[in-house]
Amino acid sequence: MGALLVFSSLTVASHVGPYAVEFMDRPFVGLGERDIVNSHCIVDARVARLYRDELVGLLGNAKSTLEIEATETAKNLLSFTHYIEHLVESKVRRGDRLVAVGGGIIQDITCFLAATLLRGLDWYFYPTTLLAQADSCIGSKSSINVGKYKNLLGTYTPPRRVFISPTVLKTLDVHDRRSGIGEMLKVHIIDGPASFQKIAADYDRLFSDDDCLATYIRRSLEIKKGIVEEDEFDRGLRNIMNYGHSFGHAIEAATDFRVPHGIAVTMGMDLANFLSFRTGGIPSMVYSSMHAILKKNYHGFEATPIPIEEFFDALGKDKKNVGSRLRLILPDELAKVRAVELEATPEFRDLCIIFLRSMRAAT
């Protein structure tokens, strides 16, 4: 196969100024020549093992390197003592830069450190998962877990530069790829029926055609860029990006993260659509068309037990809730997603239980 499609850079506006997303054919190309003399690298340990030779320029020239096993525990607040001690012992100074190499967990850790350590450091990001490349690498957010509660702390701290190479996705397993595709489906549903129908028609090609995948990575970022530039701080429009996430986070918490994030979000979107369908929102035909692709994307995880009370407990503690009301993103009769506030009534609980039980029964 020849070289992958390489796109022109994408510039994203933020409250601290614009930052560029650059697309590269080869992974980590040119890192040895970049200005990294005063950089500290925070690297997914698995990525370091897989790409030790390609990363030698970066790791060999940085002031320090911190390798982290990218698990949910790693971004728990208690883990940050170790990270800060490492950076302090490596003589981190104002004016230094943090460089993140990995997926969303490494991104969250680095972004949060960049926002808080020494009252602020610049950072670069080299996303190595599909979920990070197609979604989380832009938008400025960090999200940190506290105890068993997911994403309670966070900041809005955009990177100075993002470098994307779809080539690194070849080492992802199929579940990680489907996790990223879940977020891609989300943003295309948000963009409208035509966008969703297009990616749904190409769903299978996302696993076999590298250029097709690269095209949808770029398109996903373009859609998200328009939303985050209008509402960077989640005060209005950007709330729709939480489509599937309240339910998805509750599924993650209830299963002790046995369901990967993007796959849990896929389940969450399917549940949101089911609630809309059963309460007079999206028509049956629209629900069925989205259900077919969403179910395909979380295939194999339907059998994961989701303890009902743990699910509702986590849902009730979602940070987006307003008082006792759940703040959810549901599609309306035109399949346009929007924010709604609902009480967790017995009827609401019953519909959620019906969906969760039917999902498992279908395996």
C-alpha positions as CSV (number, residue, x, y, z in Angstrom):
1,M,0.0,0.0,0.0
2,G,1.2,3.5,-0.8
3,A,1.4,6.4,1.6
4,L,-1.7,7.3,3.5
5,L,-3.7,10.4,2.7
6,V,-2.2,13.4,4.4
7,F,-4.3,16.5,4.9
8,S,-3.5,20.1,5.3
9,S,-3.3,21.3,8.9
10,L,-6.5,22.2,10.7
11,T,-6.5,25.4,12.9
12,V,-8.7,25.5,16.0
13,A,-9.5,28.7,17.8
14,S,-9.4,28.8,21.6
15,H,-9.5,31.2,24.5
16,V,-5.7,31.2,24.6
17,G,-5.2,31.5,20.8
18,P,-5.3,29.2,17.8
19,Y,-3.6,25.8,17.8
20,A,-2.8,23.6,14.8
21,V,-3.7,20.0,14.2
22,E,-1.1,18.6,11.8
23,F,-1.4,15.3,9.8
24,M,1.6,13.1,9.2
25,D,2.0,9.9,7.1
26,R,4.7,8.3,9.2
27,P,4.3,8.2,13.0
28,F,6.4,10.6,15.1
29,V,8.2,11.8,12.0
30,G,10.6,14.7,12.7
31,L,10.4,14.5,16.5
32,G,14.1,14.6,16.9
33,E,14.3,17.9,15.1
34,R,11.5,19.7,16.9
35,D,12.1,22.1,19.7
36,I,12.0,19.7,22.6
37,V,15.1,20.7,24.5
38,N,13.0,21.9,27.4
39,S,10.3,19.3,27.1
40,H,9.1,16.5,29.5
41,C,7.5,13.5,27.9
42,I,4.5,11.7,29.3
43,V,4.1,8.5,27.3
44,D,1.7,5.6,27.3
45,A,3.9,2.7,28.4
46,R,2.4,0.4,25.7
47,V,3.1,2.9,23.0
48,A,6.7,3.3,24.3
49,R,7.2,-0.5,24.0
50,L,5.7,-0.7,20.5
51,Y,7.5,2.4,19.0
52,R,10.7,2.6,21.0
53,D,12.8,3.1,17.8
54,E,10.5,5.7,16.3
55,L,10.4,7.6,19.6
56,V,14.1,7.7,20.2
57,G,14.5,11.2,18.9
58,L,11.9,12.5,21.3
59,L,12.7,10.4,24.4
60,G,16.4,10.9,23.9
61,N,16.3,14.7,23.8
62,A,13.7,15.4,26.4
63,K,14.6,16.5,29.9
64,S,12.7,13.6,31.3
65,T,10.3,10.8,30.3
66,L,7.4,9.5,32.4
67,E,5.9,6.2,31.1
68,I,2.4,5.4,32.4
69,E,0.3,2.4,32.0
70,A,-2.9,4.0,30.5
71,T,-5.7,2.7,32.8
72,E,-8.5,4.6,34.5
73,T,-6.6,4.3,37.7
74,A,-3.8,6.3,36.2
75,K,-5.9,9.4,35.9
76,N,-7.3,9.1,39.4
77,L,-6.4,12.2,41.4
78,L,-4.4,10.1,43.9
79,S,-2.0,9.1,41.1
80,F,-0.9,12.7,40.5
81,T,1.4,12.9,43.5
82,H,3.8,10.5,41.7
83,Y,3.6,12.5,38.4
84,I,4.3,15.8,40.1
85,E,7.2,14.4,42.1
86,H,8.7,13.0,38.9
87,L,8.5,16.3,37.2
88,V,9.8,18.3,40.1
89,E,12.7,15.9,40.6
90,S,13.4,16.3,36.8
91,K,13.7,20.1,37.5
92,V,10.6,21.2,35.6
93,R,10.5,25.0,35.2
94,R,8.2,27.6,33.9
95,G,8.8,27.8,30.2
96,D,9.2,24.0,29.9
97,R,6.8,22.0,27.8
98,L,4.9,18.8,28.4
99,V,4.6,16.4,25.5
100,A,1.8,13.7,25.6
101,V,2.2,10.6,23.5
102,G,-0.8,8.2,23.9
103,G,-4.6,8.2,24.0
104,G,-7.2,9.9,26.0
105,I,-6.0,8.9,29.4
106,I,-2.5,10.3,28.7
107,Q,-4.1,13.4,27.3
108,D,-6.2,13.9,30.4
109,I,-3.2,13.5,32.7
110,T,-0.9,15.8,30.6
111,C,-3.6,18.5,30.1
112,F,-4.5,18.6,33.8
113,L,-0.8,18.9,34.7
114,A,-0.2,21.6,32.1
115,A,-3.1,23.6,33.5
116,T,-2.1,23.4,37.2
117,L,1.7,22.7,37.6
118,L,3.6,25.9,38.1
119,R,0.4,27.7,37.3
120,G,0.6,26.7,33.7
121,L,2.8,25.0,31.1
122,D,2.5,24.6,27.3
123,W,1.9,21.1,26.0
124,Y,2.0,19.2,22.7
125,F,-0.1,16.1,21.9
126,Y,0.6,13.1,19.7
127,P,-2.6,11.0,19.9
128,T,-2.1,7.3,19.3
129,T,-5.7,6.0,19.6
130,L,-8.5,6.5,17.2
131,L,-10.7,8.0,19.9
132,A,-8.1,10.6,20.6
133,Q,-7.3,11.3,17.0
134,A,-10.9,11.7,15.8
135,D,-12.4,13.3,18.9
136,S,-10.6,14.3,22.2
137,C,-7.5,15.8,20.7
138,I,-9.3,19.1,20.1
139,G,-11.7,20.9,22.5
140,S,-9.3,21.8,25.4
141,K,-10.8,19.5,28.0
142,S,-9.1,17.5,30.7
143,S,-11.1,15.1,32.9
144,I,-9.8,13.5,36.1
145,N,-11.4,10.8,38.2
146,V,-11.8,11.1,42.0
147,G,-12.2,7.8,43.7
148,K,-14.9,5.8,41.9
149,Y,-16.4,8.9,40.3
150,K,-15.4,9.6,36.7
151,N,-14.3,12.9,35.3
152,L,-15.2,15.1,38.3
153,L,-12.2,17.4,38.0
154,G,-11.0,19.1,34.8
155,T,-9.8,22.2,33.0
156,Y,-10.0,23.8,29.6
157,T,-6.4,23.9,28.5
158,P,-5.7,23.4,24.8
159,P,-2.5,22.0,23.5
160,R,-0.2,24.3,21.5
161,R,0.1,21.7,18.7
162,V,-1.5,18.3,17.8
163,F,0.3,15.8,15.5
164,I,-1.9,13.0,14.0
165,S,-0.5,10.0,12.2
166,P,-3.2,7.4,11.4
167,T,-0.4,4.9,10.8
168,V,-0.1,4.2,14.5
169,L,-3.7,2.9,14.5
170,K,-2.5,-0.3,12.9
171,T,-1.4,-1.6,16.3
172,L,-4.9,-1.1,17.8
173,D,-7.0,-4.1,18.5
174,V,-10.5,-4.2,17.1
175,H,-12.1,-3.1,20.4
176,D,-10.0,0.0,20.6
177,R,-10.8,0.8,17.0
178,R,-14.5,0.4,17.6
179,S,-14.2,2.6,20.7
180,G,-13.0,5.4,18.5
181,I,-15.6,4.7,15.8
182,G,-18.2,5.1,18.5
183,E,-17.2,8.7,19.0
184,M,-17.0,9.2,15.2
185,L,-20.6,7.9,14.9
186,K,-21.6,10.3,17.6
187,V,-20.4,13.4,16.0
188,H,-21.8,12.4,12.6
189,I,-25.2,11.8,14.2
190,I,-24.9,15.3,15.7
191,D,-24.1,16.7,12.3
192,G,-27.3,15.4,10.9
193,P,-29.0,12.5,9.1
194,A,-27.0,12.9,5.9
195,S,-23.6,12.7,7.7
196,F,-24.7,9.7,9.7
197,Q,-26.0,7.9,6.7
198,K,-22.7,8.5,4.9
199,I,-20.5,7.1,7.7
200,A,-23.0,4.2,8.3
201,A,-22.7,3.2,4.7
202,D,-18.9,3.2,5.0
203,Y,-18.8,1.5,8.4
204,D,-17.1,-1.7,7.3
205,R,-14.5,0.2,5.3
206,L,-13.4,1.9,8.5
207,F,-11.7,-1.4,9.4
208,S,-10.2,-2.2,6.0
209,D,-9.5,1.0,4.1
210,D,-6.9,3.3,5.8
211,D,-7.6,6.2,3.5
212,C,-11.3,6.0,4.3
213,L,-10.6,6.0,8.0
214,A,-8.2,9.0,7.7
215,T,-10.9,10.9,5.7
216,Y,-13.5,10.3,8.5
217,I,-10.9,11.3,11.2
218,R,-10.5,14.6,9.4
219,R,-14.2,15.0,8.9
220,S,-15.0,14.2,12.6
221,L,-12.6,16.9,13.7
222,E,-14.0,19.4,11.3
223,I,-17.5,18.8,12.7
224,K,-16.3,19.1,16.3
225,K,-14.2,22.2,15.5
226,G,-17.3,24.1,14.5
227,I,-19.0,23.2,17.8
228,V,-16.1,23.9,20.2
229,E,-15.2,27.2,18.6
230,E,-18.7,28.4,19.1
231,D,-18.9,27.2,22.7
232,E,-15.5,26.2,24.1
233,F,-16.7,26.2,27.7
234,D,-19.8,24.0,27.5
235,R,-22.3,26.8,28.2
236,G,-24.7,26.0,25.4
237,L,-24.2,24.3,22.0
238,R,-21.3,22.1,23.1
239,N,-23.5,20.2,25.5
240,I,-24.8,18.2,22.6
241,M,-21.4,16.6,22.4
242,N,-22.4,14.7,25.6
243,Y,-24.8,12.7,23.5
244,G,-24.5,9.1,24.8
245,H,-22.1,10.1,27.5
246,S,-24.2,10.3,30.6
247,F,-25.5,6.7,30.0
248,G,-22.0,5.7,28.7
249,H,-20.2,6.9,31.8
250,A,-22.8,5.1,34.0
251,I,-22.2,1.9,32.0
252,E,-18.4,2.3,32.5
253,A,-18.8,2.9,36.2
254,A,-21.3,0.1,36.8
255,T,-19.1,-2.4,34.9
256,D,-15.9,-1.2,36.6
257,F,-14.7,-0.1,33.2
258,R,-14.9,-3.5,31.6
259,V,-16.7,-1.8,28.7
260,P,-14.3,0.6,26.8
261,H,-15.3,4.3,26.8
262,G,-16.3,4.7,23.1
263,I,-18.2,1.4,23.1
264,A,-20.0,2.4,26.3
265,V,-20.9,5.7,24.6
266,T,-22.2,3.7,21.6
267,M,-24.5,1.8,24.0
268,G,-25.4,5.1,25.6
269,M,-26.4,6.6,22.3
270,D,-28.5,3.5,21.6
271,L,-30.2,3.9,25.0
272,A,-30.8,7.6,24.4
273,N,-32.4,6.8,21.0
274,F,-34.5,4.1,22.6
275,L,-35.8,6.5,25.2
276,S,-36.6,9.1,22.5
277,F,-38.4,6.4,20.4
278,R,-40.5,5.1,23.3
279,T,-41.5,8.6,24.4
280,G,-42.7,10.0,21.1
281,G,-39.4,11.3,19.7
282,I,-37.6,9.8,16.8
283,P,-39.8,7.6,14.5
284,S,-39.4,3.8,14.5
285,M,-37.6,3.8,11.1
286,V,-35.0,6.3,12.3
287,Y,-34.4,4.5,15.5
288,S,-34.0,1.1,13.7
289,S,-31.5,2.5,11.2
290,M,-29.3,4.0,13.9
291,H,-29.8,0.9,16.2
292,A,-28.4,-1.4,13.5
293,I,-25.0,0.4,13.2
294,L,-24.7,1.2,16.9
295,K,-25.4,-2.4,17.9
296,K,-22.8,-3.5,15.3
297,N,-20.3,-1.3,17.0
298,Y,-20.8,-2.6,20.5
299,H,-21.2,-6.2,19.4
300,G,-19.5,-8.6,21.8
301,F,-20.0,-6.3,24.9
302,E,-23.8,-6.9,25.2
303,A,-23.2,-9.8,27.5
304,T,-21.2,-7.7,30.0
305,P,-23.3,-7.6,33.2
306,I,-24.5,-4.1,34.0
307,P,-25.7,-4.0,37.6
308,I,-28.9,-2.0,37.5
309,E,-28.6,-0.1,40.8
310,E,-24.9,0.7,40.2
311,F,-25.9,2.1,36.8
312,F,-28.6,4.4,38.2
313,D,-26.4,5.4,41.1
314,A,-23.7,6.5,38.7
315,L,-26.2,8.2,36.4
316,G,-27.6,10.2,39.4
317,K,-24.1,11.4,40.2
318,D,-23.3,12.7,36.7
319,K,-21.8,16.1,36.9
320,K,-24.1,17.5,34.2
321,N,-27.2,16.9,36.3
322,V,-29.2,19.9,37.5
323,G,-30.3,19.4,41.1
324,S,-32.3,16.2,41.2
325,R,-33.0,16.3,37.5
326,L,-30.9,14.3,35.0
327,R,-29.5,16.4,32.1
328,L,-29.5,14.2,29.0
329,I,-29.0,14.6,25.3
330,L,-31.7,12.9,23.3
331,P,-32.7,13.0,19.6
332,D,-36.0,14.7,18.8
333,E,-38.6,13.8,16.2
334,L,-36.3,15.2,13.5
335,A,-33.3,13.2,14.8
336,K,-31.7,16.4,15.9
337,V,-30.0,15.9,19.3
338,R,-30.8,18.4,22.1
339,A,-30.5,18.8,25.8
340,V,-33.4,17.8,28.1
341,E,-33.9,17.7,31.8
342,L,-35.8,14.7,33.2
343,E,-36.7,13.3,36.6
344,A,-35.6,9.7,37.2
345,T,-39.3,8.6,37.4
346,P,-40.3,4.9,37.8
347,E,-41.3,5.1,34.1
348,F,-37.9,6.4,33.1
349,R,-36.2,3.7,35.2
350,D,-38.4,1.0,33.6
351,L,-37.5,2.0,30.1
352,C,-33.8,2.0,30.9
353,I,-34.1,-1.5,32.5
354,I,-36.0,-2.8,29.4
355,F,-33.3,-1.6,27.1
356,L,-30.4,-2.9,29.2
357,R,-32.0,-6.3,29.7
358,S,-33.0,-6.6,26.0
359,M,-29.5,-5.7,24.9
360,R,-28.1,-8.5,27.0
361,A,-30.8,-10.9,26.0
362,A,-29.9,-10.3,22.3
363,T,-26.5,-12.0,22.7
